[in-house]
Each structure stands twice: as C-alpha cells, then as structure tokens.
C-alpha cells in the first residue's frame, strides 16, 4: 500500500502483451498523429497566409486547430514512446503536467466551440450587426476568455486531483493520465468527493454552454429555413454543419467519459471513449471543416500549389 507522497511514477495501460502488437499500436498512433499534424498544420498555414480568410470564423477555426494540435501532442507521443520502448511508466510530475495541459486545451476547445456557435448565429441571424458584434477586438477578448477559463478549470482540477491521497497502487487503466482513472486510486472518501463535486460543477457550466449552443442552432435553423434562395440556404448549412458535427462528437464523448455511472465502467469501454474524445477529433476536424467549405478548400489548393509543396 502506498500514498501519493511516496508515488514517484504511474503505470499507464499496456495495449498489448506481445511485441508485435505493441509495434502495431505504435505505427497506428504514429499515422494518426502525423495525419493530425498535417491536417491542422495545413489549416493554420492556409488561414494565416490567405487574406480572404482573415475573418472571425476562420480566426476561431485557426485557434481550434492550434488547440487540437496541442491536445493530441499531450497524449499520443507518450503513448507511442511507451509502445515503442515496451514500458508503461510516466513520472508523477509528468502525469500532473499531462493532466493540466490536457484539461487546459480540452476545456479551452469546448469554450471556443461555444464561441464559434455564437459566431455562426450572428453571421446568419444578425448579418447587419456582424462587424459590430464580432470586431477584431471582440474576437481577441472572446478567445482570451476561452483560454483563461480553460486555464482556471485545468488548475483547479489538477490541484484537487493531485492533493488526494492515493493508496490503491499506481496503475492507471488508460493510455494517458486521466482524472477519472486517477480518482480510482484514492483512499480518502472526502477528498474523492471534493474532486467529484468539482467535476459536477464544471459539468454544470459546460451544460450551460451546451444549452447556449443548442439555442443558437435552433435560431440558425429557423432563420435558414426562411431564406428563399436555395443556394444561400445551402451555403449557410455548409458553414454550420461541420461545426455542429464537431460539437456533437466532442460533447457526447467527453460527457460520457467524465459523467458515466461507475456501474457501466470497464477498461475497454473507458479506453474506447477516451480515444474517441482525445484522439479522433484532432485528427478528423480538419477533414470535417474542409469537406464542405469551398473557401477553405480553395485556400488549401492555393497553398499546395506553392513551389515548396511541389515535387520538382
């Protein structure tokens, strides 16, 4: 039996017992990671280089890609290194840093997605006020608020989680340090309930953001259906559908991971859910946003025509 003061490292979940499967997991994670780096990197570069995309919508999309790159870089490289070197270890300080950075980036991303729904609401429902409500100063303030709120959320949860006495060993049934899995090692009911209470409070504010997103899209849908031009309706749906898809995937998996009843918890289920909310969105978001966005596709096509991207 041990407590948190004597723990110097944690043991992450081993994906496989055989060396061949470990290497298979390494190459699989490497492919996903490189796809996320390439996709998000291209979107960031395209938006930064194309002056036509210097609008609030693409400013927030650029920030989303930065957050996606950060969040997937917080979890996958360590998991890849463990699979490659046949180890499960992560230091106590490394685990705390991973929890803090992951919560900072994921919380900021959720608040940013809420802001992006407001951007689409103003653009479609109040187009005449778009420049006033979403000027450059307002966009910077909203982005700073998302990062600041994410920082506060991450700081509170990390400090609370790593102040809990741990006496249930040091094994974490996850491929990265995740708060619900660390809480399973707790030996103090009062400290455990304090962090659970903090999670519930965070979930409450997250639910308010969710309600705001839903109400925004209800208003957007009502406005779009009143547009007489089919072409304009299609364009409006094309700018909203990717965001709605990303929000749905993000919210459903995160809420399930942190708020599901312990009775339906299992190592395989926890692993699948965490993979869905921590790895899949950063890898597929660039594809989702570029598939139906003609302006972004044109900017990406123009970027890929630069000599540096040509073979000759």
C-alpha positions in Angstrom: 0.0 0.0 0.0 1.3 3.5 -0.8 0.1 7.1 -0.6 0.5 9.9 -3.0 3.6 11.3 -1.3 5.5 8.0 -1.9 4.4 7.6 -5.5 7.2 8.7 -7.9 5.6 7.3 -11.1 2.4 5.9 -12.5 2.0 2.9 -14.8 -0.2 3.5 -17.8 -2.3 0.9 -19.6 -0.4 -1.6 -21.7 -2.1 -2.0 -25.1 -0.8 -5.5 -25.7 1.5 -8.2 -24.2 3.2 -9.2 -27.4 6.0 -7.1 -29.0 4.4 -7.3 -32.4 1.1 -5.8 -31.2 2.9 -3.1 -29.3 4.7 -2.1 -32.5 1.4 -2.2 -34.4 -0.1 0.2 -31.9 3.0 2.5 -32.3 2.6 2.7 -36.1 -1.1 3.2 -35.8 -0.7 6.0 -33.4 2.1 7.5 -35.4 -0.1 7.5 -38.5 -3.0 9.2 -36.7 -0.6 11.7 -35.1 1.0 12.6 -38.4 -2.4 13.0 -40.0 -3.4 15.4 -37.2 -0.2 17.4 -37.6 -0.6 17.6 -41.4 -4.3 18.4 -41.4 -4.2 21.0 -38.6 -0.9 22.4 -39.8 -2.3 23.0 -43.3 -5.4 24.7 -42.0 -3.3 27.0 -39.8 -1.0 27.9 -42.6 -3.8 28.4 -45.2 -5.8 30.7 -42.9 -2.6 32.6 -41.9 -1.5 33.1 -45.4 -4.8 33.8 -47.2 -6.0 37.3 -46.5 -9.5 36.4 -47.7 -9.8 34.1 -44.7 -8.9 36.8 -42.1 -12.4 36.8 -40.7 -13.8 35.9 -37.3 -15.0 32.5 -38.4 -11.6 31.4 -39.7 -9.8 33.1 -36.8 -11.6 30.8 -34.4 -11.0 27.8 -36.7 -7.3 28.6 -36.6 -7.4 28.6 -32.8 -9.3 25.4 -32.9 -6.6 23.8 -35.0 -3.9 25.1 -32.5 -5.8 23.5 -29.6 -6.3 20.3 -31.5 -2.5 20.1 -32.2 -1.8 20.8 -28.5 -4.2 18.3 -27.1 -3.2 15.4 -29.3 0.5 16.2 -28.7 -0.1 16.0 -24.9 -1.3 12.4 -25.0 -0.2 10.4 -28.1 3.7 11.0 -28.1 4.0 9.4 -24.6 1.7 6.5 -25.6 3.8 6.0 -28.8 7.0 6.1 -26.8 5.7 3.5 -24.3 4.6 1.2 -27.1 7.9 1.6 -28.9 10.2 1.1 -25.8 7.9 -1.5 -24.2 7.3 0.4 -21.0 4.3 1.7 -19.1 6.0 4.3 -16.9 5.2 8.0 -16.6 6.6 10.2 -13.8 4.4 11.7 -11.1 5.3 15.3 -12.3 4.9 14.2 -15.9 1.4 12.8 -15.1 0.4 16.1 -13.4 1.7 18.1 -16.3 -0.2 15.9 -18.7 -3.4 16.3 -16.8 -3.0 20.1 -16.6 -2.2 20.6 -20.2 -4.8 18.2 -21.5 -7.6 19.8 -19.3 -6.4 23.3 -20.3 -6.5 22.5 -24.0 -9.7 20.5 -24.0 -11.6 23.0 -21.8 -10.4 25.9 -23.9 -11.6 24.0 -27.0 -15.0 23.4 -25.6 -15.4 27.1 -24.7 -14.1 28.0 -28.2 -16.7 25.8 -29.8 -19.3 27.7 -27.8 -17.9 30.9 -29.2 -17.9 29.5 -32.7 -21.6 28.7 -32.4 -22.2 32.4 -31.4 -20.2 33.5 -34.5 -22.4 31.4 -36.8 -25.6 32.7 -35.0 -24.6 36.3 -35.6 -23.4 35.7 -39.1 -26.7 34.1 -40.2 -29.3 35.6 -37.8 -27.9 39.2 -37.4 -25.7 39.7 -40.5 -26.0 43.5 -40.4 -24.5 43.6 -36.9 -21.8 41.1 -37.6 -19.0 43.6 -38.0 -20.0 45.4 -34.8 -20.6 42.3 -32.6 -17.6 40.4 -33.9 -14.9 43.0 -34.5 -11.2 42.1 -34.1 -11.1 43.4 -30.5 -14.2 41.4 -29.5 -12.8 38.2 -31.2 -9.5 38.6 -29.3 -11.3 39.1 -26.0 -13.5 36.1 -26.5 -10.5 33.9 -27.4 -8.7 35.2 -24.3 -11.7 34.4 -22.2 -11.8 30.8 -23.6 -8.1 30.3 -22.8 -8.4 32.0 -19.4 -11.5 29.9 -18.4 -9.7 26.7 -19.6 -6.6 27.6 -17.6 -8.7 28.1 -14.4 -10.5 24.9 -15.0 -7.3 22.9 -15.5 -5.6 24.5 -12.5 -8.5 23.7 -10.1 -8.9 20.1 -11.3 -5.1 19.4 -11.4 -4.6 20.8 -7.9 -7.6 19.0 -6.5 -6.7 15.6 -8.1 -3.1 15.5 -7.1 -3.8 16.6 -3.5 -5.8 13.4 -3.0 -4.1 10.6 -1.0 -3.6 7.6 -3.3 -3.3 4.1 -1.7 -4.8 1.9 -4.4 -1.5 1.3 -6.2 -0.1 3.4 -9.1 -1.7 1.7 -12.2 -3.8 3.8 -14.4 -6.2 2.0 -16.7 -5.7 4.4 -19.5 -3.1 5.3 -22.2 -2.7 8.8 -20.7 -3.2 10.4 -17.2 -7.0 11.0 -17.0 -8.7 12.4 -13.9 -11.4 9.7 -13.5 -8.8 7.0 -13.6 -6.6 8.7 -11.1 -9.6 9.1 -8.8 -9.9 5.3 -8.7 -6.6 5.2 -6.8 -8.0 7.4 -4.0 -8.1 6.2 -0.4 -9.9 9.3 1.0 -13.6 9.5 0.5 -13.8 13.2 1.5 -11.1 14.2 -0.9 -12.5 12.0 -3.6 -16.0 13.6 -3.2 -14.4 17.0 -3.3 -13.0 16.4 -6.8 -16.2 14.7 -7.9 -18.1 17.8 -6.7 -15.7 20.0 -8.7 -16.4 17.8 -11.8 -20.1 18.2 -11.3 -19.8 22.0 -11.0 -17.7 22.0 -14.2 -20.2 19.8 -15.9 -23.0 22.3 -14.9 -21.2 25.2 -16.5 -20.4 23.0 -19.5 -24.1 22.2 -19.7 -25.0 25.9 -19.8 -22.6 26.2 -22.8 -24.3 23.2 -24.4 -27.7 24.8 -24.0 -26.3 28.0 -25.5 -25.0 26.1 -28.5 -28.4 24.3 -28.9 -30.4 27.5 -28.7 -28.0 29.2 -31.2 -28.6 26.4 -33.7 -32.3 26.4 -33.2 -32.3 30.1 -34.1 -30.0 29.4 -37.0 -32.2 26.7 -38.4 -35.3 28.9 -38.1 -33.5 31.7 -40.0 -32.0 29.4 -42.7 -35.4 27.8 -43.4 -36.8 31.2 -44.1 -34.1 32.0 -46.7 -35.9 32.0 -50.1 -32.7 31.2 -52.2 -31.8 27.5 -52.2 -28.2 28.4 -53.0 -28.0 30.7 -49.9 -29.6 28.1 -47.7 -27.0 25.5 -48.9 -24.2 27.9 -48.2 -25.5 28.6 -44.7 -25.8 24.9 -43.9 -22.3 24.3 -45.3 -20.8 26.7 -42.8 -22.8 25.3 -39.8 -22.8 21.6 -40.4 -19.1 21.0 -39.8 -19.2 22.9 -36.5 -22.3 21.0 -35.4 -20.7 17.7 -36.2 -17.5 18.5 -34.3 -19.5 19.8 -31.3 -21.7 16.7 -31.2 -18.8 14.3 -31.3 -16.8 16.3 -28.7 -19.6 16.8 -26.2 -21.1 13.3 -26.3 -17.8 11.5 -25.7 -16.4 13.9 -23.1 -19.6 13.9 -21.1 -19.8 10.2 -21.2 -16.2 9.8 -20.1 -16.5 12.0 -17.1 -20.1 11.5 -16.0 -20.9 7.9 -16.8 -22.0 5.8 -13.8 -19.3 3.5 -12.3 -21.5 0.5 -12.8 -21.0 0.6 -16.6 -17.3 1.3 -16.4 -14.8 -1.2 -17.9 -11.2 -0.9 -19.1 -12.1 -1.5 -22.7 -15.1 0.9 -22.7 -13.0 3.7 -20.9 -10.2 3.2 -23.5 -12.6 3.5 -26.5 -14.4 6.5 -25.1 -11.2 8.4 -24.2 -9.8 7.6 -27.7 -12.9 9.0 -29.2 -12.7 12.3 -27.4 -8.9 12.8 -27.2 -7.6 11.4 -30.4 -10.3 11.2 -33.0 -11.5 14.9 -33.0 -8.0 16.5 -33.6 -7.4 14.0 -36.4 -10.7 14.4 -38.2 -11.6 18.0 -37.5 -9.5 19.3 -40.4 -11.3 16.9 -42.8 -14.7 17.8 -41.4 -14.1 21.6 -41.8 -12.6 21.4 -45.2 -15.0 19.0 -46.9 -18.0 21.4 -47.2 -16.1 24.7 -47.1 -15.3 25.9 -50.6 -13.3 29.0 -49.4 -11.1 26.8 -47.2 -10.7 24.2 -50.0 -9.6 27.0 -52.4 -7.1 28.3 -49.8 -5.7 24.8 -49.3 -5.4 24.2 -53.0 -3.6 27.5 -53.5 -1.3 26.7 -50.6 -0.4 23.3 -52.1 0.5 25.0 -55.4 3.4 26.9 -53.7 6.8 25.7 -55.0 7.8 24.3 -51.6 5.0 21.8 -51.8 5.8 20.7 -55.4 7.9 17.7 -56.2 10.1 19.4 -58.7 
